[in-house]
Amino acid sequence: VSKPWTDFELLSAIQQALSLRELTLENQRLADEVRLQRGLLSAHDAELRRLERMEPGLTRVKWGQDGSFILEDPGDVRL
């Protein structure tokens, strides 16, 4: 969207972006379903992909031995 924009142009661009995101996620889900049916993807991997689509980064959490999660920055505290 180029400046100056109208409210309609901005809302339209946002709606298009959200629609594209929704279609992309649905396409990925359907592709994984086909892979699962063909035996090219395990049920575990399909679930990991589904979770990652819903909450990006969720499947890449680093866990400490005490159940805490480890943040990327080594200077950060454990939670």
Phi and psi in degrees as a GROMACS rama.xvg file:
@    title "Ramachandran Plot"
@    xaxis  label "Phi"
@    yaxis  label "Psi"
@TYPE xy
-94.2908  152.544  SER-2
-81.8911  150.623  LYS-3
-75.6388  143.87  PRO-4
-110.963  158.897  TRP-5
-95.2502  162.056  THR-6
-58.0902  -39.3871  ASP-7
-61.7763  -44.8913  PHE-8
-62.3139  -42.6474  GLU-9
-65.9104  -47.6361  LEU-10
-62.2496  -39.4333  LEU-11
-63.5465  -43.2748  SER-12
-64.0219  -40.7833  ALA-13
-65.7579  -43.6106  ILE-14
-62.0534  -41.1536  GLN-15
-63.8506  -42.2911  GLN-16
-64.0684  -42.6013  ALA-17
-66.2884  -39.0667  LEU-18
-64.5594  -42.2563  SER-19
-63.1091  -42.3645  LEU-20
-60.9379  -45.3022  ARG-21
-61.7114  -43.8814  GLU-22
-64.8694  -40.1153  LEU-23
-63.1256  -45.2581  THR-24
-63.4194  -41.5584  LEU-25
-65.2944  -39.3198  GLU-26
-62.9272  -43.3974  ASN-27
-63.3827  -41.3895  GLN-28
-62.3588  -45.3297  ARG-29
-66.1244  -38.9657  LEU-30
-63.4973  -40.8549  ALA-31
-65.9124  -36.3519  ASP-32
-62.6792  -42.0417  GLU-33
-65.3459  -43.5767  VAL-34
-61.094  -40.0814  ARG-35
-63.8608  -44.88  LEU-36
-64.691  -34.0099  GLN-37
-83.7993  -4.64907  ARG-38
80.8518  13.9428  GLY-39
-88.6197  -6.78154  LEU-40
-143.367  130.955  LEU-41
-76.3549  159.594  SER-42
-60.6518  -36.5091  ALA-43
-62.7987  -48.403  HIS-44
-64.8425  -36.9276  ASP-45
-62.9787  -41.3477  ALA-46
-66.838  -40.0817  GLU-47
-60.9902  -42.2085  LEU-48
-64.8632  -40.531  ARG-49
-62.6801  -45.7204  ARG-50
-63.0463  -40.3068  LEU-51
-66.0813  -35.9965  GLU-52
-66.6883  -38.6266  ARG-53
-71.8471  -43.4704  MET-54
-135.427  86.3709  GLU-55
-52.8795  131.777  PRO-56
94.709  -13.9492  GLY-57
-59.8182  -36.9455  LEU-58
-85.1996  -2.10572  THR-59
-111.343  22.1316  ARG-60
-71.1923  136.138  VAL-61
-97.6881  125.234  LYS-62
-105.603  140.819  TRP-63
-83.4537  165.273  GLY-64
-64.8652  -24.3313  GLN-65
-90.3775  7.27273  ASP-66
93.3584  -4.20866  GLY-67
-76.9681  161.29  SER-68
-106.567  147.727  PHE-69
-103.151  125.643  ILE-70
-79.3635  158.581  LEU-71
-61.4292  -44.9387  GLU-72
-75.888  121.461  ASP-73
-60.5006  -21.0401  PRO-74
-81.5004  -10.984  GLY-75
-74.7436  154.436  ASP-76
-84.7885  158.868  VAL-77
-79.6999  144.733  ARG-78
